[in-house]
Amino acid sequence: MEILGISLTDWIGYIASFFVAISFFMKNIITLRIVNSIGCIAFIVYGVMIDSWPVIATNAIIVGVNFYYLLINKTTHVPADEVKP
């Protein structure tokens, strides 16, 4: 299946790249981790489609790290005005 002459596999790769790249423009770390996770999940799908275990494994680890820190941040949230430099 092609859309505008680009395969579905390539579209998923482009979407994944977009989300990972855009995540680095986020100022809020929680938003960054969520947007980055969306990109990494899309990269996992892309990796399955192209049968690339390095792509799958790397992005699965990154999603795991993002989810871990999102959960830790929820349980140990410190208000910004209490953070010491």
NUMAR-666816 format. One record per residue: residue in one letter; x, y, z of N, C-alpha, C, O, CB in turn; residue number from 0. Coordinates in pm, 1 decimal. Glycine has a CB too. Example, Ala and Ser with C-alpha at 12.3 -4.5 7.8 and 13.67 -1.06 7.14 Angstrom:
BEGIN
[A, [1319.0, -569.0, 780.0], [1230.0, -450.0, 780.0], [1320.0, -330.0, 780.0], [1423.6, -331.9, 846.5], [1130.8, -447.3, 904.6], 0]
[S, [1285.0, -225.0, 708.0], [1367.0, -106.0, 714.0], [1290.0, 3.0, 787.0], [1340.9, 113.8, 803.9], [1408.4, -59.8, 572.5], 1]
! end
This chain:
BEGIN
[M, [84.4, -118.0, 0.0], [0.0, 0.0, 0.0], [89.2, 124.6, 0.0], [183.1, 135.5, 78.8], [-96.2, -0.3, 122.7], 0]
[E, [58.3, 216.1, -88.0], [135.5, 340.0, -96.5], [43.0, 460.6, -87.3], [-68.0, 460.5, -140.5], [216.7, 344.7, -227.4], 1]
[I, [91.4, 562.9, -18.6], [21.5, 690.2, -9.0], [117.5, 796.0, -60.6], [226.6, 813.8, -6.3], [-25.8, 721.1, 138.7], 2]
[L, [76.4, 866.3, -165.9], [161.2, 967.6, -228.9], [294.6, 908.7, -274.8], [397.5, 976.2, -272.0], [185.9, 1083.3, -132.0], 3]
[G, [291.5, 784.1, -316.4], [411.6, 718.7, -365.8], [507.2, 672.1, -258.0], [619.2, 630.8, -287.9], [482.7, 809.8, -455.8], 4]
[I, [463.7, 678.3, -131.2], [548.0, 636.5, -18.2], [481.8, 517.0, 48.9], [361.5, 518.8, 75.0], [569.3, 753.9, 84.6], 5]
[S, [559.3, 414.4, 76.4], [503.8, 292.9, 136.9], [457.6, 318.8, 279.9], [505.4, 410.4, 346.8], [607.6, 179.8, 135.1], 6]
[L, [364.3, 236.7, 324.7], [314.0, 247.9, 462.0], [428.2, 232.2, 562.5], [432.0, 301.4, 664.2], [204.6, 142.0, 488.5], 7]
[T, [519.6, 142.2, 534.0], [635.1, 121.7, 622.2], [716.3, 250.6, 635.9], [754.0, 289.7, 746.4], [724.8, 7.9, 568.4], 8]
[D, [742.6, 315.3, 524.0], [818.7, 440.8, 528.9], [741.3, 549.7, 602.2], [800.2, 627.0, 677.7], [853.3, 487.9, 387.2], 9]
[W, [609.4, 556.7, 580.7], [528.0, 656.3, 652.7], [541.4, 637.8, 803.4], [556.3, 735.3, 877.0], [379.3, 645.6, 611.1], 10]
[I, [536.2, 513.8, 849.2], [548.2, 488.4, 993.1], [687.0, 530.8, 1041.5], [699.9, 587.1, 1150.2], [522.8, 338.2, 1025.2], 11]
[G, [789.4, 504.5, 962.8], [924.3, 549.5, 997.8], [934.4, 700.8, 1005.8], [998.4, 754.5, 1096.2], [1024.1, 497.4, 897.0], 12]
[Y, [871.0, 770.3, 910.7], [871.6, 917.2, 912.8], [795.7, 971.8, 1032.7], [840.3, 1067.1, 1096.7], [810.9, 972.4, 783.9], 13]
[I, [681.8, 912.2, 1063.0], [602.2, 955.4, 1178.9], [681.0, 934.0, 1307.4], [683.2, 1020.4, 1395.0], [467.5, 878.6, 1185.2], 14]
[A, [745.9, 817.9, 1318.1], [827.5, 789.0, 1435.8], [939.0, 892.0, 1449.7], [962.4, 944.5, 1558.5], [886.4, 647.0, 1427.4], 15]
[S, [1006.8, 920.2, 1340.7], [1115.2, 1019.1, 1343.5], [1064.0, 1156.5, 1383.7], [1129.0, 1227.3, 1460.7], [1183.5, 1027.3, 1207.1], 16]
[F, [947.4, 1194.3, 1331.7], [887.8, 1322.9, 1365.4], [863.9, 1334.3, 1515.6], [902.0, 1434.1, 1576.7], [756.5, 1342.3, 1289.3], 17]
[F, [800.5, 1232.1, 1576.5], [769.9, 1238.7, 1719.5], [896.0, 1239.7, 1805.7], [903.2, 1312.8, 1904.5], [681.8, 1121.3, 1759.1], 18]
[V, [993.9, 1160.1, 1769.2], [1118.4, 1159.6, 1846.9], [1187.4, 1295.6, 1833.9], [1233.6, 1350.9, 1933.7], [1213.5, 1045.1, 1799.1], 19]
[A, [1194.6, 1349.4, 1713.0], [1260.8, 1478.8, 1693.2], [1186.6, 1590.8, 1764.6], [1249.1, 1673.7, 1830.7], [1271.7, 1510.6, 1544.3], 20]
[I, [1054.7, 1594.5, 1752.3], [976.6, 1702.0, 1813.3], [982.6, 1694.8, 1966.5], [967.3, 1796.6, 2034.1], [830.5, 1695.1, 1765.6], 21]
[S, [1004.5, 1576.1, 2020.2], [1009.6, 1562.7, 2166.4], [1124.8, 1643.7, 2226.3], [1117.0, 1687.2, 2341.2], [1024.0, 1415.0, 2205.7], 22]
[F, [1231.0, 1663.9, 2148.8], [1345.8, 1738.1, 2200.6], [1322.7, 1888.6, 2207.4], [1405.3, 1961.9, 2261.8], [1466.0, 1710.4, 2115.6], 23]
[F, [1211.4, 1934.4, 2152.8], [1175.3, 2075.3, 2163.0], [1086.7, 2103.8, 2284.1], [1054.0, 2219.2, 2311.6], [1104.9, 2119.7, 2036.6], 24]
[M, [1048.0, 1998.8, 2356.2], [958.9, 2013.9, 2470.6], [1035.9, 2066.8, 2591.7], [1145.9, 2020.3, 2621.9], [891.2, 1879.6, 2504.4], 25]
[K, [977.3, 2163.6, 2659.8], [1039.7, 2216.9, 2781.3], [1001.6, 2134.4, 2903.4], [1081.2, 2118.7, 2996.1], [999.5, 2363.2, 2802.4], 26]
[N, [880.8, 2082.5, 2903.1], [831.7, 2003.7, 3015.0], [878.6, 1859.2, 2998.3], [851.0, 1796.4, 2896.1], [676.5, 2011.2, 3024.6], 27]
[I, [949.2, 1806.5, 3098.1], [1008.0, 1672.2, 3087.7], [900.8, 1564.3, 3075.1], [922.9, 1462.9, 3008.9], [1096.1, 1643.4, 3209.4], 28]
[I, [786.1, 1584.8, 3137.4], [678.7, 1485.1, 3126.9], [626.3, 1481.1, 2983.8], [607.3, 1373.3, 2927.4], [563.2, 1517.1, 3226.3], 29]
[T, [603.2, 1596.9, 2925.6], [558.0, 1602.7, 2786.1], [663.3, 1543.2, 2694.0], [630.2, 1470.1, 2600.6], [526.7, 1748.0, 2744.6], 30]
[L, [790.3, 1574.1, 2719.8], [898.9, 1519.3, 2639.1], [895.0, 1366.8, 2641.5], [903.4, 1302.4, 2536.9], [1035.2, 1570.3, 2689.8], 31]
[R, [882.3, 1310.1, 2759.6], [883.1, 1162.9, 2771.1], [761.8, 1099.5, 2703.6], [773.1, 992.3, 2644.2], [887.0, 1121.5, 2918.5], 32]
[I, [645.9, 1164.8, 2712.2], [525.1, 1110.0, 2649.1], [538.8, 1115.3, 2497.0], [513.3, 1015.8, 2429.2], [398.5, 1188.2, 2694.9], 33]
[V, [578.6, 1229.6, 2443.3], [592.1, 1244.5, 2298.1], [703.4, 1153.0, 2246.6], [688.8, 1091.1, 2141.3], [621.6, 1392.6, 2260.4], 34]
[N, [813.2, 1144.4, 2319.7], [922.3, 1056.8, 2280.9], [877.3, 911.1, 2281.6], [916.1, 834.1, 2193.7], [1041.9, 1076.0, 2374.1], 35]
[S, [796.4, 872.8, 2379.0], [745.7, 735.9, 2385.9], [656.4, 703.6, 2267.0], [661.3, 592.4, 2214.4], [668.9, 714.3, 2515.8], 36]
[I, [575.1, 799.2, 2224.2], [490.9, 778.6, 2105.7], [579.8, 749.8, 1984.4], [553.0, 658.0, 1906.9], [400.3, 903.4, 2079.1], 37]
[G, [685.0, 828.8, 1969.5], [778.8, 806.0, 1859.5], [848.2, 671.6, 1869.3], [864.8, 602.2, 1769.0], [882.0, 915.5, 1856.0], 38]
[C, [888.6, 634.8, 1989.6], [957.9, 507.0, 2008.1], [864.8, 388.3, 1981.6], [906.9, 287.4, 1925.0], [1015.0, 497.9, 2150.3], 39]
[I, [738.7, 401.0, 2022.5], [641.6, 294.4, 1994.4], [621.8, 282.1, 1843.2], [612.9, 171.3, 1790.2], [505.3, 322.8, 2065.6], 40]
[A, [614.8, 396.6, 1773.9], [604.6, 392.0, 1627.3], [730.1, 327.9, 1567.4], [721.0, 254.6, 1468.8], [584.0, 534.8, 1569.2], 41]
[F, [846.5, 354.8, 1625.9], [968.8, 290.9, 1577.2], [967.9, 140.8, 1603.4], [1023.5, 64.5, 1524.4], [1091.2, 354.2, 1642.7], 42]
[I, [906.2, 97.2, 1712.1], [894.2, -46.5, 1737.5], [809.4, -110.7, 1627.6], [844.3, -216.3, 1575.1], [831.9, -73.2, 1877.8], 43]
[V, [697.9, -46.1, 1593.5], [612.3, -96.6, 1484.6], [692.0, -99.6, 1354.1], [687.1, -197.3, 1279.5], [484.2, -8.0, 1468.3], 44]
[Y, [765.0, 8.2, 1328.0], [848.8, 16.0, 1208.5], [952.4, -96.5, 1208.6], [973.4, -162.1, 1106.6], [918.8, 153.4, 1200.3], 45]
[G, [1016.3, -118.4, 1322.0], [1116.1, -225.2, 1332.8], [1057.2, -362.6, 1306.1], [1121.8, -447.2, 1244.2], [1179.2, -223.4, 1469.9], 46]
[V, [934.2, -385.4, 1352.8], [866.5, -512.4, 1324.7], [840.2, -524.0, 1174.7], [859.4, -630.3, 1115.6], [733.2, -523.2, 1404.8], 47]
[M, [796.5, -414.6, 1114.1], [763.9, -417.2, 971.1], [886.0, -443.2, 883.2], [875.3, -507.4, 778.7], [699.8, -286.1, 930.6], 48]
[I, [1001.8, -393.3, 925.8], [1123.9, -415.0, 846.0], [1207.5, -530.6, 902.5], [1316.7, -559.1, 853.4], [1208.9, -285.8, 841.8], 49]
[D, [1155.3, -596.0, 1005.2], [1222.6, -709.5, 1068.5], [1363.5, -673.1, 1115.0], [1461.5, -738.2, 1078.9], [1228.9, -827.6, 971.7], 50]
[S, [1371.2, -566.3, 1196.9], [1499.8, -518.4, 1247.1], [1500.7, -521.1, 1399.6], [1445.3, -432.8, 1465.0], [1529.0, -375.7, 1195.5], 51]
[W, [1564.3, -623.8, 1454.6], [1569.8, -636.9, 1600.7], [1645.1, -523.4, 1669.1], [1605.3, -484.5, 1778.9], [1634.1, -767.7, 1637.3], 52]
[P, [1750.6, -468.2, 1611.6], [1816.8, -354.4, 1678.2], [1722.9, -235.4, 1696.0], [1724.9, -170.5, 1800.6], [1939.5, -310.7, 1598.1], 53]
[V, [1640.7, -206.1, 1595.5], [1545.0, -95.9, 1605.4], [1440.8, -126.8, 1711.9], [1406.6, -40.3, 1792.6], [1476.8, -70.1, 1469.3], 54]
[I, [1390.6, -248.7, 1712.4], [1288.8, -289.5, 1810.3], [1344.9, -282.6, 1952.3], [1283.0, -223.5, 2040.8], [1238.2, -432.6, 1779.9], 55]
[A, [1461.5, -342.7, 1973.9], [1518.6, -351.2, 2108.7], [1554.2, -213.1, 2164.2], [1521.5, -181.6, 2278.7], [1643.1, -440.3, 2107.5], 56]
[T, [1620.3, -132.1, 2084.2], [1660.7, 0.8, 2130.6], [1540.5, 83.8, 2171.7], [1541.0, 145.9, 2278.1], [1739.3, 73.6, 2022.1], 57]
[N, [1437.7, 85.3, 2088.3], [1321.5, 167.4, 2118.1], [1236.3, 108.7, 2230.3], [1172.3, 183.7, 2304.1], [1237.7, 184.5, 1993.8], 58]
[A, [1234.4, -22.2, 2244.5], [1163.4, -83.8, 2357.5], [1230.3, -43.5, 2489.3], [1162.0, -15.7, 2587.9], [1160.9, -239.1, 2343.0], 59]
[I, [1362.6, -40.6, 2490.5], [1435.4, 1.5, 2611.4], [1405.3, 148.1, 2642.7], [1382.1, 183.4, 2758.3], [1588.5, -19.3, 2593.6], 60]
[I, [1405.6, 232.4, 2540.9], [1378.3, 375.0, 2563.2], [1236.5, 395.5, 2616.1], [1215.7, 475.9, 2707.0], [1398.2, 455.0, 2432.8], 61]
[V, [1138.5, 323.6, 2560.1], [1000.8, 333.1, 2609.7], [995.6, 288.5, 2755.5], [928.7, 351.5, 2837.4], [904.6, 247.0, 2522.9], 62]
[G, [1065.9, 180.4, 2788.0], [1069.6, 133.3, 2926.2], [1128.1, 237.4, 3020.5], [1075.2, 258.9, 3129.5], [1149.8, 5.3, 2935.4], 63]
[V, [1236.0, 301.7, 2979.7], [1298.3, 406.2, 3061.5], [1202.3, 524.5, 3077.4], [1186.0, 577.5, 3187.3], [1432.2, 453.2, 2998.0], 64]
[N, [1139.4, 565.2, 2967.5], [1043.7, 676.0, 2975.5], [929.1, 644.3, 3070.7], [894.6, 726.7, 3155.4], [988.4, 708.4, 2836.9], 65]
[F, [869.8, 526.0, 3058.0], [759.6, 488.1, 3146.8], [805.7, 479.4, 3292.0], [733.6, 520.3, 3383.0], [699.8, 354.2, 3102.9], 66]
[Y, [925.9, 426.0, 3313.7], [980.0, 417.2, 3449.6], [987.8, 556.2, 3512.0], [940.6, 576.9, 3623.7], [1119.9, 350.4, 3448.9], 67]
[Y, [1047.4, 651.6, 3440.2], [1061.8, 785.9, 3495.5], [928.6, 859.3, 3505.6], [911.3, 943.0, 3594.2], [1157.8, 866.3, 3411.1], 68]
[L, [834.9, 829.6, 3417.2], [701.8, 889.1, 3430.4], [633.5, 838.4, 3556.5], [566.7, 915.3, 3625.6], [615.5, 857.7, 3306.8], 69]
[L, [649.3, 709.6, 3587.5], [590.5, 653.4, 3709.9], [661.2, 705.3, 3834.1], [596.0, 739.5, 3932.8], [596.7, 500.4, 3707.0], 70]
[I, [793.8, 711.7, 3830.3], [870.3, 763.6, 3943.8], [833.6, 908.9, 3968.6], [816.6, 949.7, 4083.5], [1022.3, 749.9, 3919.1], 71]
[N, [821.2, 987.5, 3862.3], [788.0, 1128.9, 3874.0], [650.8, 1147.2, 3936.9], [630.8, 1242.0, 4013.0], [792.8, 1196.5, 3737.0], 72]
[K, [556.7, 1060.2, 3907.7], [423.3, 1070.5, 3967.4], [425.8, 1039.5, 4116.5], [353.5, 1101.4, 4194.5], [326.4, 976.2, 3896.7], 73]
[T, [509.2, 943.5, 4155.9], [510.0, 902.8, 4296.6], [600.8, 989.7, 4382.4], [580.1, 999.3, 4503.4], [552.9, 758.6, 4308.2], 74]
[T, [700.5, 1052.8, 4322.4], [793.2, 1134.5, 4401.1], [798.6, 1277.1, 4347.4], [906.2, 1335.5, 4334.4], [933.9, 1072.4, 4400.5], 75]
[H, [682.8, 1332.0, 4316.8], [678.1, 1466.9, 4259.0], [717.8, 1570.4, 4364.0], [663.7, 1573.3, 4474.5], [536.6, 1497.9, 4203.4], 76]
[V, [812.4, 1654.4, 4326.9], [856.2, 1764.9, 4412.2], [820.0, 1893.5, 4340.2], [858.8, 1911.5, 4224.8], [1010.9, 1757.7, 4443.6], 77]
[P, [746.9, 1983.4, 4404.7], [713.4, 2110.4, 4338.8], [839.8, 2183.5, 4294.3], [943.0, 2177.2, 4361.2], [630.9, 2200.2, 4433.3], 78]
[A, [830.9, 2252.3, 4181.8], [948.0, 2318.7, 4122.5], [1013.3, 2418.3, 4216.3], [1135.3, 2434.3, 4213.6], [908.4, 2389.1, 3995.4], 79]
[D, [933.0, 2487.0, 4301.0], [991.3, 2587.8, 4389.9], [1066.9, 2526.1, 4507.5], [1133.6, 2597.5, 4582.4], [882.6, 2679.3, 4442.2], 80]
[E, [1056.8, 2393.1, 4524.3], [1129.3, 2325.7, 4631.7], [1256.6, 2256.7, 4583.5], [1332.1, 2202.6, 4664.2], [1039.5, 2224.8, 4698.1], 81]
[V, [1280.4, 2258.2, 4454.1], [1399.0, 2193.9, 4398.6], [1519.2, 2282.1, 4424.6], [1518.3, 2401.4, 4394.1], [1382.5, 2166.5, 4246.9], 82]
[K, [1622.9, 2222.3, 4481.4], [1746.9, 2293.7, 4510.7], [1843.0, 2274.6, 4395.1], [1858.3, 2162.4, 4346.8], [1810.2, 2244.7, 4643.7], 83]
[P, [1909.0, 2381.2, 4348.6], [2005.7, 2366.3, 4237.5], [2130.3, 2290.6, 4280.5], [2220.8, 2269.7, 4199.7], [2046.0, 2503.6, 4183.0], 84]
! end
